[in-house]
Amino acid sequence: MKNTNSEEVIDNNFFKKLMSNKFVKKVLTKEVILYAVFGVLTTLINIGSFYVMTIFLHIDENLANNIAIVLAVLFAYVTNRDLVFHSGARGFGERLIEFCRFILGRLVTMFIESIGGSLMFEFLPIPFIVSKCLITVIVIILNFFISKFFAFKNTRKDDSF
């Protein structure tokens, strides 16, 4: 039988050490955490709608994949703009440019996801849903960098806890 108190101390010390690491502090920001939370929700929308369309509605995997991507992108735009990156775009012109940049970035990753999904569905001997999950992880990481450095103009500098 393990000693719960000593496990808690070890876990707590590990967490303290991890959080005191300069690299972790720099990477694990409020923005990254919020992006992860909304990324999970976006992914659930993407995979969940794909699942419903393929399993219950019997839609072709490739068509269902593309519809799922569009639904997820629309959800991601709203949450990323307002809740994650706190866009500083003002006026119609700035917002239109921002939206176009966001969509351009998502078109690039949608292309990667669509082609990657098609190749995986066709050539890998694994279930469709597993292929979908693998390509989605790659897309999430790419989307963060595109949103942060290309799509959204952030006027708020305070990103710490």
Backbone as CSV, one residue per row, in Angstrom:
resi,resn,N_x,N_y,N_z,CA_x,CA_y,CA_z,C_x,C_y,C_z
1,MET,0.837,-1.186,0.000,0.000,0.000,0.000,0.880,1.247,0.000
2,LYS,0.548,2.205,-0.853,1.363,3.409,-0.975,0.948,4.446,0.045
3,ASN,1.917,5.239,0.438,1.663,6.320,1.368,1.165,7.528,0.583
4,THR,-0.083,7.874,0.749,-0.702,8.965,0.002,-0.032,10.299,0.310
5,ASN,0.330,10.531,1.563,0.954,11.809,1.926,2.280,12.009,1.213
6,SER,3.117,10.985,1.152,4.409,11.126,0.476,4.207,11.311,-1.026
7,GLU,3.184,10.642,-1.599,2.890,10.845,-3.014,2.469,12.286,-3.283
8,GLU,1.659,12.848,-2.404,1.219,14.232,-2.565,2.406,15.180,-2.493
9,VAL,3.348,14.932,-1.572,4.542,15.779,-1.436,5.382,15.685,-2.699
10,ILE,5.575,14.467,-3.207,6.359,14.286,-4.431,5.668,14.978,-5.596
11,ASP,4.361,14.761,-5.729,3.615,15.404,-6.812,3.678,16.921,-6.689
12,ASN,3.523,17.439,-5.480,3.557,18.875,-5.249,4.946,19.435,-5.571
13,ASN,6.001,18.737,-5.138,7.354,19.188,-5.436,7.615,19.167,-6.940
14,PHE,7.137,18.134,-7.619,7.289,18.061,-9.064,6.591,19.239,-9.729
15,PHE,5.365,19.536,-9.297,4.611,20.645,-9.868,5.328,21.969,-9.613
16,LYS,5.826,22.166,-8.385,6.551,23.405,-8.072,7.796,23.549,-8.931
17,LYS,8.542,22.455,-9.074,9.747,22.485,-9.901,9.391,22.781,-11.353
18,LEU,8.367,22.113,-11.834,7.940,22.315,-13.207,7.547,23.773,-13.441
19,MET,6.767,24.332,-12.535,6.287,25.706,-12.695,7.387,26.743,-12.474
20,SER,8.477,26.373,-11.821,9.569,27.323,-11.623,10.535,27.321,-12.808
21,ASN,10.396,26.364,-13.702,11.238,26.292,-14.880,10.946,27.489,-15.780
22,LYS,11.988,28.210,-16.207,11.808,29.424,-17.013,11.127,29.134,-18.353
23,PHE,11.491,28.030,-18.960,10.885,27.670,-20.241,9.391,27.405,-20.080
24,VAL,9.041,26.663,-19.044,7.634,26.347,-18.794,6.858,27.624,-18.507
25,LYS,7.441,28.524,-17.710,6.757,29.796,-17.418,6.521,30.602,-18.686
26,LYS,7.497,30.573,-19.570,7.365,31.342,-20.803,6.326,30.721,-21.745
27,VAL,6.254,29.402,-21.772,5.341,28.709,-22.680,3.934,28.594,-22.109
28,LEU,3.826,28.332,-20.817,2.532,28.089,-20.189,1.905,29.406,-19.720
29,THR,1.443,30.179,-20.681,0.828,31.471,-20.390,-0.689,31.319,-20.360
30,LYS,-1.341,32.369,-19.913,-2.809,32.380,-19.910,-3.344,32.181,-21.324
31,GLU,-2.691,32.804,-22.284,-3.097,32.697,-23.681,-3.009,31.249,-24.172
32,VAL,-1.932,30.582,-23.835,-1.752,29.189,-24.257,-2.789,28.286,-23.592
33,ILE,-3.043,28.515,-22.323,-4.034,27.701,-21.606,-5.429,27.916,-22.186
34,LEU,-5.804,29.176,-22.422,-7.113,29.448,-23.034,-7.197,28.862,-24.440
35,TYR,-6.111,28.982,-25.190,-6.098,28.402,-26.526,-6.296,26.890,-26.444
36,ALA,-5.661,26.271,-25.472,-5.803,24.816,-25.296,-7.242,24.449,-24.950
37,VAL,-7.852,25.207,-24.037,-9.241,24.921,-23.643,-10.166,25.055,-24.849
38,PHE,-10.058,26.168,-25.570,-10.934,26.363,-26.725,-10.520,25.472,-27.890
39,GLY,-9.255,25.103,-27.923,-8.803,24.129,-28.916,-9.438,22.776,-28.689
40,VAL,-9.547,22.385,-27.419,-10.214,21.120,-27.097,-11.678,21.191,-27.519
41,LEU,-12.330,22.293,-27.213,-13.734,22.442,-27.617,-13.883,22.447,-29.136
42,THR,-12.969,23.131,-29.822,-12.990,23.143,-31.284,-12.788,21.733,-31.824
43,THR,-11.861,21.019,-31.223,-11.588,19.646,-31.638,-12.800,18.752,-31.401
44,LEU,-13.462,18.948,-30.278,-14.674,18.161,-29.998,-15.756,18.439,-31.040
45,ILE,-15.880,19.688,-31.429,-16.839,20.036,-32.482,-16.423,19.372,-33.791
46,ASN,-15.145,19.455,-34.104,-14.628,18.874,-35.338,-14.837,17.353,-35.357
47,ILE,-14.324,16.669,-34.360,-14.403,15.206,-34.331,-15.835,14.739,-34.069
48,GLY,-16.534,15.438,-33.180,-17.911,15.046,-32.871,-18.823,15.155,-34.076
49,SER,-18.722,16.247,-34.804,-19.571,16.393,-35.990,-19.153,15.388,-37.069
50,PHE,-17.854,15.138,-37.202,-17.376,14.107,-38.131,-17.969,12.743,-37.764
51,TYR,-17.937,12.421,-36.496,-18.459,11.140,-36.011,-19.957,11.005,-36.300
52,VAL,-20.705,12.040,-35.952,-22.160,12.009,-36.178,-22.465,11.854,-37.668
53,MET,-21.754,12.618,-38.491,-22.025,12.557,-39.931,-21.652,11.205,-40.538
54,THR,-20.542,10.608,-40.102,-20.132,9.330,-40.698,-20.897,8.148,-40.122
55,ILE,-21.127,8.135,-38.821,-21.746,6.980,-38.180,-23.267,7.004,-38.275
56,PHE,-23.872,8.146,-37.978,-25.334,8.210,-37.929,-25.975,8.669,-39.239
57,LEU,-25.301,9.583,-39.939,-25.875,10.106,-41.178,-25.313,9.412,-42.417
58,HIS,-24.291,8.576,-42.235,-23.679,7.788,-43.310,-23.172,8.655,-44.460
59,ILE,-22.597,9.793,-44.092,-21.998,10.683,-45.084,-20.580,10.193,-45.359
60,ASP,-20.145,10.290,-46.598,-18.791,9.906,-46.992,-17.764,10.574,-46.072
61,GLU,-16.727,9.839,-45.713,-15.728,10.320,-44.763,-15.077,11.633,-45.205
62,ASN,-14.767,11.755,-46.486,-14.110,12.968,-46.963,-15.030,14.186,-46.911
63,LEU,-16.284,14.014,-47.303,-17.238,15.117,-47.223,-17.488,15.489,-45.762
64,ALA,-17.698,14.489,-44.928,-17.923,14.737,-43.498,-16.721,15.433,-42.873
65,ASN,-15.528,15.050,-43.270,-14.310,15.669,-42.759,-14.280,17.155,-43.100
66,ASN,-14.602,17.491,-44.342,-14.574,18.898,-44.763,-15.660,19.730,-44.085
67,ILE,-16.841,19.189,-43.916,-17.907,19.904,-43.196,-17.500,20.117,-41.738
68,ALA,-16.937,19.098,-41.125,-16.494,19.200,-39.730,-15.432,20.279,-39.568
69,ILE,-14.537,20.384,-40.520,-13.485,21.405,-40.486,-14.108,22.797,-40.525
70,VAL,-15.068,23.016,-41.416,-15.717,24.333,-41.538,-16.419,24.713,-40.233
71,LEU,-17.158,23.792,-39.647,-17.839,24.069,-38.372,-16.832,24.440,-37.281
72,ALA,-15.746,23.705,-37.224,-14.729,23.966,-36.213,-14.047,25.315,-36.438
73,VAL,-13.795,25.676,-37.680,-13.140,26.952,-37.986,-14.021,28.131,-37.560
74,LEU,-15.294,28.057,-37.813,-16.192,29.148,-37.408,-16.217,29.313,-35.885
75,PHE,-16.286,28.214,-35.173,-16.239,28.268,-33.709,-14.902,28.831,-33.236
76,ALA,-13.810,28.386,-33.849,-12.471,28.841,-33.464,-12.293,30.337,-33.687
77,TYR,-12.828,30.866,-34.775,-12.678,32.290,-35.048,-13.274,33.134,-33.920
78,VAL,-14.489,32.824,-33.557,-15.172,33.601,-32.518,-14.432,33.506,-31.187
79,THR,-14.074,32.306,-30.777,-13.419,32.146,-29.471,-12.001,32.708,-29.468
80,ASN,-11.255,32.481,-30.534,-9.888,32.993,-30.583,-9.847,34.516,-30.636
81,ARG,-10.717,35.097,-31.419,-10.721,36.547,-31.572,-11.033,37.248,-30.255
82,ASP,-12.073,36.786,-29.580,-12.561,37.506,-28.407,-12.018,36.984,-27.080
83,LEU,-11.805,35.690,-26.950,-11.490,35.112,-25.648,-10.030,34.698,-25.470
84,VAL,-9.327,34.433,-26.556,-7.943,33.972,-26.437,-6.958,35.091,-26.750
85,PHE,-7.026,35.636,-27.949,-6.030,36.614,-28.391,-6.475,38.057,-28.186
86,HIS,-7.691,38.271,-27.731,-8.226,39.606,-27.415,-7.869,40.607,-28.510
87,SER,-8.421,40.373,-29.649,-8.111,41.190,-30.813,-8.286,42.671,-30.542
88,GLY,-7.333,43.432,-31.024,-7.399,44.883,-30.908,-7.870,45.536,-32.196
89,ALA,-8.317,44.745,-33.154,-8.781,45.297,-34.424,-10.004,46.172,-34.189
90,ARG,-9.973,47.359,-34.762,-11.085,48.301,-34.635,-11.547,48.712,-36.016
91,GLY,-12.810,48.922,-36.118,-13.367,49.351,-37.395,-13.528,48.197,-38.365
92,PHE,-14.367,48.434,-39.343,-14.705,47.393,-40.303,-13.481,46.919,-41.080
93,GLY,-12.653,47.855,-41.540,-11.494,47.508,-42.361,-10.513,46.598,-41.639
94,GLU,-10.155,46.962,-40.409,-9.225,46.143,-39.637,-9.810,44.763,-39.334
95,ARG,-11.072,44.747,-38.989,-11.711,43.462,-38.678,-11.824,42.568,-39.912
96,LEU,-12.095,43.179,-41.050,-12.173,42.406,-42.295,-10.811,41.804,-42.636
97,ILE,-9.764,42.613,-42.513,-8.407,42.111,-42.765,-8.079,40.978,-41.806
98,GLU,-8.409,41.152,-40.538,-8.162,40.124,-39.531,-8.916,38.830,-39.870
99,PHE,-10.181,38.969,-40.225,-10.980,37.799,-40.587,-10.374,37.097,-41.803
100,CYS,-9.959,37.867,-42.800,-9.353,37.284,-44.000,-8.047,36.571,-43.665
101,ARG,-7.244,37.154,-42.793,-6.003,36.493,-42.364,-6.302,35.198,-41.617
102,PHE,-7.294,35.254,-40.736,-7.676,34.059,-39.989,-8.125,32.965,-40.952
103,ILE,-8.996,33.329,-41.895,-9.516,32.365,-42.851,-8.389,31.844,-43.751
104,LEU,-7.484,32.716,-44.179,-6.356,32.274,-44.995,-5.513,31.239,-44.233
105,GLY,-5.232,31.536,-42.963,-4.486,30.576,-42.146,-5.230,29.273,-42.003
106,ARG,-6.518,29.358,-41.773,-7.320,28.147,-41.625,-7.459,27.397,-42.949
107,LEU,-7.476,28.114,-44.069,-7.512,27.434,-45.366,-6.247,26.605,-45.574
108,VAL,-5.125,27.159,-45.149,-3.876,26.410,-45.257,-3.955,25.144,-44.415
109,THR,-4.391,25.277,-43.160,-4.461,24.085,-42.309,-5.624,23.172,-42.705
110,MET,-6.680,23.738,-43.271,-7.771,22.902,-43.766,-7.273,22.045,-44.929
111,PHE,-6.471,22.645,-45.790,-5.884,21.895,-46.897,-5.003,20.761,-46.349
112,ILE,-4.173,21.079,-45.378,-3.320,20.066,-44.755,-4.174,18.968,-44.126
113,GLU,-5.238,19.375,-43.416,-6.110,18.398,-42.758,-6.894,17.564,-43.773
114,SER,-7.381,18.194,-44.810,-8.170,17.483,-45.806,-7.314,16.475,-46.567
115,ILE,-6.182,16.918,-47.063,-5.291,16.021,-47.809,-4.734,14.944,-46.874
116,GLY,-4.299,15.359,-45.683,-3.782,14.390,-44.714,-4.839,13.372,-44.319
117,GLY,-6.065,13.839,-44.098,-7.160,12.936,-43.765,-7.440,11.966,-44.897
118,SER,-7.509,12.476,-46.119,-7.767,11.614,-47.276,-6.695,10.535,-47.404
119,LEU,-5.444,10.943,-47.269,-4.352,9.969,-47.373,-4.427,8.932,-46.260
120,MET,-4.706,9.399,-45.042,-4.805,8.465,-43.920,-6.002,7.529,-44.072
121,PHE,-7.159,8.073,-44.467,-8.356,7.248,-44.625,-8.124,6.161,-45.675
122,GLU,-7.397,6.538,-46.719,-7.204,5.629,-47.848,-6.085,4.614,-47.621
123,PHE,-4.982,5.050,-47.009,-3.790,4.214,-47.011,-3.354,3.657,-45.657
124,LEU,-3.908,4.146,-44.567,-3.494,3.616,-43.268,-4.502,2.601,-42.763
125,PRO,-4.014,1.499,-42.243,-4.927,0.456,-41.749,-5.377,0.713,-40.311
126,ILE,-5.825,1.943,-40.069,-6.332,2.298,-38.740,-7.728,2.892,-38.898
127,PRO,-8.527,2.871,-37.840,-9.898,3.413,-37.944,-9.912,4.886,-38.368
128,PHE,-10.955,5.266,-39.077,-11.091,6.644,-39.547,-10.963,7.650,-38.414
129,ILE,-11.570,7.354,-37.278,-11.590,8.310,-36.174,-10.182,8.516,-35.594
130,VAL,-9.357,7.485,-35.605,-7.975,7.615,-35.126,-7.170,8.484,-36.087
131,SER,-7.353,8.256,-37.374,-6.696,9.101,-38.377,-7.102,10.554,-38.195
132,LYS,-8.383,10.759,-37.982,-8.916,12.112,-37.789,-8.259,12.773,-36.582
133,CYS,-8.104,12.063,-35.499,-7.487,12.608,-34.286,-6.017,12.963,-34.518
134,LEU,-5.291,12.122,-35.199,-3.870,12.376,-35.448,-3.653,13.642,-36.267
135,ILE,-4.377,13.781,-37.347,-4.198,14.959,-38.194,-4.685,16.215,-37.472
136,THR,-5.668,16.081,-36.602,-6.191,17.218,-35.860,-5.153,17.789,-34.893
137,VAL,-4.370,16.955,-34.265,-3.320,17.427,-33.342,-2.322,18.318,-34.087
138,ILE,-1.914,17.899,-35.254,-0.981,18.697,-36.058,-1.608,20.037,-36.415
139,VAL,-2.853,20.026,-36.803,-3.554,21.248,-37.205,-3.711,22.221,-36.031
140,ILE,-3.985,21.717,-34.847,-4.143,22.585,-33.669,-2.864,23.367,-33.406
141,ILE,-1.750,22.703,-33.448,-0.464,23.358,-33.194,-0.185,24.428,-34.255
142,LEU,-0.390,24.083,-35.504,-0.186,25.061,-36.580,-1.115,26.261,-36.434
143,ASN,-2.360,26.012,-36.083,-3.338,27.091,-35.953,-2.976,28.089,-34.854
144,PHE,-2.390,27.622,-33.757,-1.990,28.541,-32.690,-0.997,29.571,-33.226
145,PHE,0.028,29.104,-33.898,1.063,30.005,-34.389,0.547,30.932,-35.480
146,ILE,-0.314,30.428,-36.321,-0.908,31.279,-37.357,-1.767,32.372,-36.721
147,SER,-2.589,32.002,-35.737,-3.448,32.989,-35.075,-2.633,34.022,-34.313
148,LYS,-1.660,33.561,-33.567,-0.875,34.456,-32.712,-0.027,35.432,-33.528
149,PHE,0.618,34.949,-34.564,1.594,35.784,-35.263,1.116,36.340,-36.600
150,PHE,-0.013,35.883,-37.083,-0.468,36.337,-38.391,-1.864,36.948,-38.365
151,ALA,-2.805,36.318,-37.681,-4.209,36.716,-37.822,-4.635,37.849,-36.896
152,PHE,-4.323,37.755,-35.610,-4.918,38.673,-34.648,-3.957,39.751,-34.164
153,LYS,-4.501,40.966,-34.114,-3.765,42.115,-33.605,-4.140,42.256,-32.130
154,ASN,-3.191,41.977,-31.251,-3.458,42.013,-29.811,-2.884,43.295,-29.232
155,THR,-3.742,44.110,-28.624,-3.275,45.344,-28.004,-3.003,45.171,-26.522
156,ARG,-3.454,44.046,-25.934,-3.197,43.770,-24.523,-1.860,43.095,-24.369
157,LYS,-1.023,43.639,-23.505,0.320,43.076,-23.314,0.365,42.128,-22.133
158,ASP,-0.556,42.228,-21.186,-0.526,41.395,-19.989,-1.129,40.032,-20.308
159,ASP,-0.229,39.038,-20.387,-0.673,37.679,-20.709,-0.342,36.711,-19.587
160,SER,0.005,37.219,-18.433,0.384,36.334,-17.321,-0.813,36.121,-16.411
161,PHE,-0.612,35.256,-15.444,-1.676,34.965,-14.485,-1.723,36.035,-13.467
